[in-house]
């Protein structure tokens, strides 16, 4: 499987005498995942602010580790693509996605 851009690392995992478990982990994920993660109140969390990251570093991160779909569904009517792109269609979709990334990054650098 290709790199999904998501990494997880357990920093510490312990169980108290009363049986309560505390697990501390470090996550690296694309920004769009943060909102989904934050909907679960069971987690205490801390995340870096995208406003605090200089634009040139943000562009570098986007170029080095772009957010890409993990499932490339065919464009069909309805809410879900039941069939995935394969072969040259899949290669074209990925190439176009990365071309759009490069164009947008270059555009932002120019303003």
VMD Tcl script that builds the backbone (N, CA, C; Angstrom):
set m [mol new atoms 333]
animate dup $m
set s [atomselect $m all]
$s set {name element resname resid chain x y z} {
  {N N UNK 1 A 0.850 -1.186 0.000}
  {CA C UNK 1 A 0.000 0.000 0.000}
  {C C UNK 1 A 0.889 1.241 0.000}
  {N N UNK 2 A 0.451 2.266 -0.694}
  {CA C UNK 2 A 1.197 3.511 -0.737}
  {C C UNK 2 A 1.131 4.214 0.603}
  {N N UNK 3 A 2.088 5.105 0.830}
  {CA C UNK 3 A 2.090 5.903 2.048}
  {C C UNK 3 A 0.856 6.797 2.049}
  {N N UNK 4 A 0.052 6.698 3.086}
  {CA C UNK 4 A -1.182 7.479 3.174}
  {C C UNK 4 A -0.952 8.847 3.793}
  {N N UNK 5 A 0.295 9.144 4.196}
  {CA C UNK 5 A 0.563 10.417 4.847}
  {C C UNK 5 A 0.200 10.430 6.315}
  {N N UNK 6 A -0.191 9.285 6.857}
  {CA C UNK 6 A -0.577 9.195 8.262}
  {C C UNK 6 A 0.451 8.332 8.986}
  {N N UNK 7 A 0.938 8.860 10.114}
  {CA C UNK 7 A 1.880 8.108 10.947}
  {C C UNK 7 A 1.395 8.164 12.386}
  {N N UNK 8 A 1.607 7.094 13.122}
  {CA C UNK 8 A 1.244 7.059 14.543}
  {C C UNK 8 A 2.367 6.394 15.321}
  {N N UNK 9 A 2.661 6.951 16.491}
  {CA C UNK 9 A 3.730 6.430 17.335}
  {C C UNK 9 A 3.267 6.485 18.785}
  {N N UNK 10 A 3.307 5.357 19.479}
  {CA C UNK 10 A 2.959 5.328 20.894}
  {C C UNK 10 A 4.158 5.837 21.677}
  {N N UNK 11 A 3.938 6.890 22.470}
  {CA C UNK 11 A 4.994 7.493 23.271}
  {C C UNK 11 A 5.057 6.821 24.639}
  {N N UNK 12 A 3.901 6.573 25.238}
  {CA C UNK 12 A 3.838 5.964 26.567}
  {C C UNK 12 A 2.485 5.278 26.721}
  {N N UNK 13 A 2.477 4.114 27.347}
  {CA C UNK 13 A 1.230 3.385 27.583}
  {C C UNK 13 A 1.311 2.810 28.992}
  {N N UNK 14 A 0.390 3.206 29.859}
  {CA C UNK 14 A 0.438 2.736 31.241}
  {C C UNK 14 A -0.966 2.475 31.765}
  {N N UNK 15 A -1.029 1.639 32.789}
  {CA C UNK 15 A -2.296 1.304 33.444}
  {C C UNK 15 A -2.142 1.609 34.932}
  {N N UNK 16 A -3.078 2.392 35.474}
  {CA C UNK 16 A -3.043 2.750 36.896}
  {C C UNK 16 A -3.503 1.560 37.743}
  {N N UNK 17 A -3.288 1.637 39.033}
  {CA C UNK 17 A -3.699 0.564 39.939}
  {C C UNK 17 A -5.197 0.314 39.874}
  {N N UNK 18 A -5.981 1.376 39.597}
  {CA C UNK 18 A -7.437 1.203 39.516}
  {C C UNK 18 A -7.889 0.679 38.150}
  {N N UNK 19 A -6.939 0.400 37.252}
  {CA C UNK 19 A -7.271 -0.169 35.941}
  {C C UNK 19 A -7.431 0.855 34.836}
  {N N UNK 20 A -7.382 2.147 35.176}
  {CA C UNK 20 A -7.511 3.184 34.146}
  {C C UNK 20 A -6.262 3.194 33.272}
  {N N UNK 21 A -6.469 3.225 31.978}
  {CA C UNK 21 A -5.356 3.192 31.034}
  {C C UNK 21 A -5.116 4.585 30.473}
  {N N UNK 22 A -3.846 4.919 30.318}
  {CA C UNK 22 A -3.451 6.181 29.714}
  {C C UNK 22 A -2.435 5.883 28.625}
  {N N UNK 23 A -2.786 6.236 27.407}
  {CA C UNK 23 A -1.894 6.030 26.269}
  {C C UNK 23 A -1.610 7.382 25.643}
  {N N UNK 24 A -0.344 7.695 25.482}
  {CA C UNK 24 A 0.071 8.934 24.836}
  {C C UNK 24 A 0.667 8.560 23.495}
  {N N UNK 25 A 0.153 9.172 22.438}
  {CA C UNK 25 A 0.703 8.874 21.125}
  {C C UNK 25 A 0.889 10.148 20.324}
  {N N UNK 26 A 1.757 10.049 19.340}
  {CA C UNK 26 A 2.052 11.162 18.454}
  {C C UNK 26 A 1.535 10.793 17.076}
  {N N UNK 27 A 0.742 11.697 16.508}
  {CA C UNK 27 A 0.177 11.461 15.185}
  {C C UNK 27 A 0.709 12.475 14.186}
  {N N UNK 28 A 0.881 12.038 12.967}
  {CA C UNK 28 A 1.168 12.942 11.864}
  {C C UNK 28 A 0.132 12.608 10.795}
  {N N UNK 29 A -0.694 13.603 10.478}
  {CA C UNK 29 A -1.749 13.387 9.494}
  {C C UNK 29 A -2.036 14.695 8.782}
  {N N UNK 30 A -2.656 14.589 7.653}
  {CA C UNK 30 A -3.020 15.787 6.907}
  {C C UNK 30 A -4.107 16.550 7.657}
  {N N UNK 31 A -4.132 17.838 7.441}
  {CA C UNK 31 A -5.006 18.763 8.163}
  {C C UNK 31 A -6.483 18.343 8.116}
  {N N UNK 32 A -6.921 17.790 7.007}
  {CA C UNK 32 A -8.335 17.431 6.868}
  {C C UNK 32 A -8.761 16.337 7.852}
  {N N UNK 33 A -7.808 15.580 8.361}
  {CA C UNK 33 A -8.127 14.517 9.314}
  {C C UNK 33 A -8.336 15.091 10.718}
  {N N UNK 34 A -7.723 16.233 11.000}
  {CA C UNK 34 A -7.802 16.832 12.335}
  {C C UNK 34 A -9.245 17.085 12.776}
  {N N UNK 35 A -10.076 17.626 11.892}
  {CA C UNK 35 A -11.469 17.906 12.267}
  {C C UNK 35 A -12.205 16.629 12.652}
  {N N UNK 36 A -11.955 15.556 11.919}
  {CA C UNK 36 A -12.602 14.278 12.254}
  {C C UNK 36 A -12.094 13.752 13.593}
  {N N UNK 37 A -10.810 13.852 13.807}
  {CA C UNK 37 A -10.217 13.387 15.066}
  {C C UNK 37 A -10.760 14.193 16.243}
  {N N UNK 38 A -10.900 15.490 16.065}
  {CA C UNK 38 A -11.361 16.358 17.150}
  {C C UNK 38 A -12.829 16.162 17.512}
  {N N UNK 39 A -13.596 15.464 16.703}
  {CA C UNK 39 A -15.004 15.224 17.043}
  {C C UNK 39 A -15.140 14.192 18.159}
  {N N UNK 40 A -14.106 13.435 18.425}
  {CA C UNK 40 A -14.158 12.410 19.467}
  {C C UNK 40 A -13.640 12.986 20.766}
  {N N UNK 41 A -14.534 13.257 21.689}
  {CA C UNK 41 A -14.190 13.923 22.936}
  {C C UNK 41 A -13.393 13.027 23.887}
  {N N UNK 42 A -13.236 11.774 23.556}
  {CA C UNK 42 A -12.474 10.878 24.427}
  {C C UNK 42 A -10.989 11.227 24.426}
  {N N UNK 43 A -10.567 12.011 23.452}
  {CA C UNK 43 A -9.151 12.332 23.316}
  {C C UNK 43 A -8.841 13.718 23.859}
  {N N UNK 44 A -7.752 13.824 24.567}
  {CA C UNK 44 A -7.181 15.122 24.908}
  {C C UNK 44 A -6.125 15.352 23.838}
  {N N UNK 45 A -6.068 16.539 23.265}
  {CA C UNK 45 A -5.192 16.702 22.115}
  {C C UNK 45 A -4.510 18.064 22.089}
  {N N UNK 46 A -3.462 18.094 21.319}
  {CA C UNK 46 A -2.708 19.305 21.090}
  {C C UNK 46 A -2.187 19.220 19.660}
  {N N UNK 47 A -2.369 20.260 18.885}
  {CA C UNK 47 A -1.923 20.232 17.490}
  {C C UNK 47 A -1.245 21.540 17.140}
  {N N UNK 48 A -0.326 21.457 16.184}
  {CA C UNK 48 A 0.329 22.687 15.740}
  {C C UNK 48 A -0.660 23.509 14.917}
  {N N UNK 49 A -0.552 24.813 15.035}
  {CA C UNK 49 A -1.434 25.706 14.297}
  {C C UNK 49 A -0.864 25.977 12.921}
  {N N UNK 50 A -1.694 25.834 11.884}
  {CA C UNK 50 A -1.210 26.114 10.532}
  {C C UNK 50 A -0.922 27.600 10.361}
  {N N UNK 51 A -1.513 28.453 11.201}
  {CA C UNK 51 A -1.222 29.889 11.129}
  {C C UNK 51 A 0.183 30.191 11.612}
  {N N UNK 52 A 0.758 29.304 12.428}
  {CA C UNK 52 A 2.092 29.542 12.975}
  {C C UNK 52 A 3.207 29.018 12.064}
  {N N UNK 53 A 2.845 28.316 11.011}
  {CA C UNK 53 A 3.842 27.759 10.101}
  {C C UNK 53 A 4.044 28.720 8.932}
  {N N UNK 54 A 5.287 29.131 8.672}
  {CA C UNK 54 A 5.537 30.036 7.545}
  {C C UNK 54 A 5.077 29.415 6.226}
  {N N UNK 55 A 4.603 30.254 5.317}
  {CA C UNK 55 A 4.047 29.778 4.048}
  {C C UNK 55 A 5.046 28.928 3.273}
  {N N UNK 56 A 6.309 29.345 3.227}
  {CA C UNK 56 A 7.282 28.570 2.457}
  {C C UNK 56 A 7.464 27.158 3.023}
  {N N UNK 57 A 7.366 27.012 4.367}
  {CA C UNK 57 A 7.455 25.671 4.968}
  {C C UNK 57 A 6.211 24.848 4.678}
  {N N UNK 58 A 5.050 25.505 4.690}
  {CA C UNK 58 A 3.804 24.803 4.380}
  {C C UNK 58 A 3.837 24.278 2.943}
  {N N UNK 59 A 4.313 25.112 2.018}
  {CA C UNK 59 A 4.410 24.694 0.613}
  {C C UNK 59 A 5.386 23.523 0.478}
  {N N UNK 60 A 6.494 23.583 1.203}
  {CA C UNK 60 A 7.470 22.493 1.167}
  {C C UNK 60 A 6.831 21.190 1.661}
  {N N UNK 61 A 6.055 21.266 2.746}
  {CA C UNK 61 A 5.372 20.075 3.266}
  {C C UNK 61 A 4.391 19.521 2.243}
  {N N UNK 62 A 3.670 20.405 1.575}
  {CA C UNK 62 A 2.679 19.974 0.572}
  {C C UNK 62 A 3.378 19.297 -0.598}
  {N N UNK 63 A 4.528 19.816 -0.993}
  {CA C UNK 63 A 5.267 19.205 -2.101}
  {C C UNK 63 A 5.864 17.851 -1.708}
  {N N UNK 64 A 6.361 17.758 -0.486}
  {CA C UNK 64 A 7.021 16.533 -0.042}
  {C C UNK 64 A 6.049 15.439 0.391}
  {N N UNK 65 A 4.904 15.815 0.917}
  {CA C UNK 65 A 3.947 14.831 1.444}
  {C C UNK 65 A 2.525 15.284 1.125}
  {N N UNK 66 A 2.133 15.205 -0.146}
  {CA C UNK 66 A 0.804 15.708 -0.520}
  {C C UNK 66 A -0.318 14.826 0.015}
  {N N UNK 67 A -1.426 15.467 0.357}
  {CA C UNK 67 A -2.628 14.723 0.732}
  {C C UNK 67 A -3.229 14.164 -0.555}
  {N N UNK 68 A -3.427 12.865 -0.599}
  {CA C UNK 68 A -3.989 12.213 -1.785}
  {C C UNK 68 A -5.019 11.184 -1.330}
  {N N UNK 69 A -6.016 10.942 -2.164}
  {CA C UNK 69 A -6.993 9.910 -1.805}
  {C C UNK 69 A -6.320 8.547 -1.631}
  {N N UNK 70 A -6.848 7.748 -0.726}
  {CA C UNK 70 A -6.359 6.377 -0.593}
  {C C UNK 70 A -7.194 5.444 -1.469}
  {N N UNK 71 A -8.360 5.909 -1.893}
  {CA C UNK 71 A -9.233 5.152 -2.794}
  {C C UNK 71 A -9.615 6.081 -3.937}
  {N N UNK 72 A -9.264 5.705 -5.135}
  {CA C UNK 72 A -9.534 6.528 -6.322}
  {C C UNK 72 A -10.756 5.953 -7.033}
  {N N UNK 73 A -11.942 6.379 -6.597}
  {CA C UNK 73 A -13.178 5.847 -7.151}
  {C C UNK 73 A -13.536 6.460 -8.495}
  {N N UNK 74 A -14.177 5.636 -9.331}
  {CA C UNK 74 A -14.644 6.126 -10.630}
  {C C UNK 74 A -15.820 7.070 -10.423}
  {N N UNK 75 A -15.923 8.054 -11.288}
  {CA C UNK 75 A -17.003 9.034 -11.228}
  {C C UNK 75 A -18.294 8.372 -11.706}
  {N N UNK 76 A -19.185 8.102 -10.783}
  {CA C UNK 76 A -20.467 7.438 -11.067}
  {C C UNK 76 A -21.580 8.170 -10.322}
  {N N UNK 77 A -22.827 8.028 -10.770}
  {CA C UNK 77 A -23.935 8.627 -10.027}
  {C C UNK 77 A -24.052 7.999 -8.634}
  {N N UNK 78 A -24.532 8.786 -7.687}
  {CA C UNK 78 A -24.716 8.274 -6.336}
  {C C UNK 78 A -23.691 8.833 -5.382}
  {N N UNK 79 A -23.796 8.422 -4.144}
  {CA C UNK 79 A -22.958 8.976 -3.081}
  {C C UNK 79 A -21.590 8.296 -2.973}
  {N N UNK 80 A -21.449 7.084 -3.485}
  {CA C UNK 80 A -20.197 6.358 -3.322}
  {C C UNK 80 A -19.764 5.722 -4.629}
  {N N UNK 81 A -18.462 5.774 -4.862}
  {CA C UNK 81 A -17.901 5.084 -6.021}
  {C C UNK 81 A -17.641 3.643 -5.618}
  {N N UNK 82 A -18.294 2.730 -6.261}
  {CA C UNK 82 A -18.126 1.314 -5.913}
  {C C UNK 82 A -16.995 0.669 -6.699}
  {N N UNK 83 A -16.541 1.342 -7.718}
  {CA C UNK 83 A -15.487 0.807 -8.566}
  {C C UNK 83 A -14.285 1.759 -8.537}
  {N N UNK 84 A -13.085 1.201 -8.380}
  {CA C UNK 84 A -11.875 2.013 -8.290}
  {C C UNK 84 A -11.189 2.107 -9.651}
  {N N UNK 85 A -10.549 3.252 -9.874}
  {CA C UNK 85 A -9.750 3.422 -11.079}
  {C C UNK 85 A -8.590 2.428 -11.064}
  {N N UNK 86 A -8.190 1.970 -12.248}
  {CA C UNK 86 A -7.055 1.063 -12.364}
  {C C UNK 86 A -6.245 1.452 -13.594}
  {N N UNK 87 A -5.057 0.912 -13.669}
  {CA C UNK 87 A -4.228 1.068 -14.860}
  {C C UNK 87 A -3.940 2.512 -15.225}
  {N N UNK 88 A -4.096 2.803 -16.523}
  {CA C UNK 88 A -3.777 4.139 -17.039}
  {C C UNK 88 A -4.718 5.206 -16.480}
  {N N UNK 89 A -5.973 4.849 -16.220}
  {CA C UNK 89 A -6.903 5.824 -15.617}
  {C C UNK 89 A -6.422 6.260 -14.236}
  {N N UNK 90 A -5.954 5.303 -13.453}
  {CA C UNK 90 A -5.444 5.606 -12.118}
  {C C UNK 90 A -4.161 6.443 -12.215}
  {N N UNK 91 A -3.271 6.058 -13.110}
  {CA C UNK 91 A -2.021 6.808 -13.288}
  {C C UNK 91 A -2.311 8.241 -13.726}
  {N N UNK 92 A -3.279 8.419 -14.650}
  {CA C UNK 92 A -3.664 9.767 -15.107}
  {C C UNK 92 A -4.238 10.601 -13.964}
  {N N UNK 93 A -5.093 9.996 -13.146}
  {CA C UNK 93 A -5.715 10.716 -12.030}
  {C C UNK 93 A -4.647 11.187 -11.046}
  {N N UNK 94 A -3.707 10.305 -10.702}
  {CA C UNK 94 A -2.639 10.676 -9.768}
  {C C UNK 94 A -1.735 11.754 -10.366}
  {N N UNK 95 A -1.408 11.611 -11.641}
  {CA C UNK 95 A -0.569 12.612 -12.309}
  {C C UNK 95 A -1.263 13.971 -12.318}
  {N N UNK 96 A -2.552 14.000 -12.629}
  {CA C UNK 96 A -3.306 15.259 -12.648}
  {C C UNK 96 A -3.412 15.862 -11.253}
  {N N UNK 97 A -3.578 15.032 -10.243}
  {CA C UNK 97 A -3.640 15.507 -8.863}
  {C C UNK 97 A -2.335 16.216 -8.499}
  {N N UNK 98 A -1.206 15.583 -8.835}
  {CA C UNK 98 A 0.094 16.161 -8.505}
  {C C UNK 98 A 0.402 17.390 -9.352}
  {N N UNK 99 A -0.056 17.419 -10.589}
  {CA C UNK 99 A 0.100 18.622 -11.413}
  {C C UNK 99 A -0.676 19.790 -10.807}
  {N N UNK 100 A -1.879 19.515 -10.307}
  {CA C UNK 100 A -2.674 20.560 -9.651}
  {C C UNK 100 A -1.971 21.044 -8.386}
  {N N UNK 101 A -1.381 20.112 -7.632}
  {CA C UNK 101 A -0.606 20.498 -6.444}
  {C C UNK 101 A 0.532 21.436 -6.828}
  {N N UNK 102 A 1.289 21.049 -7.859}
  {CA C UNK 102 A 2.439 21.851 -8.281}
  {C C UNK 102 A 2.010 23.222 -8.788}
  {N N UNK 103 A 0.931 23.276 -9.570}
  {CA C UNK 103 A 0.451 24.547 -10.096}
  {C C UNK 103 A 0.036 25.470 -8.956}
  {N N UNK 104 A -0.731 24.932 -8.002}
  {CA C UNK 104 A -1.198 25.747 -6.871}
  {C C UNK 104 A -0.042 26.220 -5.994}
  {N N UNK 105 A 0.917 25.359 -5.733}
  {CA C UNK 105 A 2.068 25.752 -4.918}
  {C C UNK 105 A 2.854 26.865 -5.622}
  {N N UNK 106 A 3.055 26.729 -6.917}
  {CA C UNK 106 A 3.782 27.755 -7.675}
  {C C UNK 106 A 3.009 29.061 -7.688}
  {N N UNK 107 A 1.695 28.975 -7.822}
  {CA C UNK 107 A 0.862 30.180 -7.828}
  {C C UNK 107 A 0.997 30.931 -6.497}
  {N N UNK 108 A 0.929 30.207 -5.396}
  {CA C UNK 108 A 1.021 30.825 -4.073}
  {C C UNK 108 A 2.408 31.442 -3.874}
  {N N UNK 109 A 3.437 30.774 -4.344}
  {CA C UNK 109 A 4.793 31.318 -4.208}
  {C C UNK 109 A 4.947 32.640 -4.968}
  {N N UNK 110 A 4.188 32.785 -6.056}
  {CA C UNK 110 A 4.311 33.985 -6.894}
  {C C UNK 110 A 3.567 35.201 -6.339}
  {N N UNK 111 A 2.648 34.992 -5.375}
  {CA C UNK 111 A 1.919 36.166 -4.841}
  {C C UNK 111 A 2.591 36.745 -3.634}
}
mol reanalyze $m
mol bondsrecalc $m
mol representation Tube
mol addrep $m
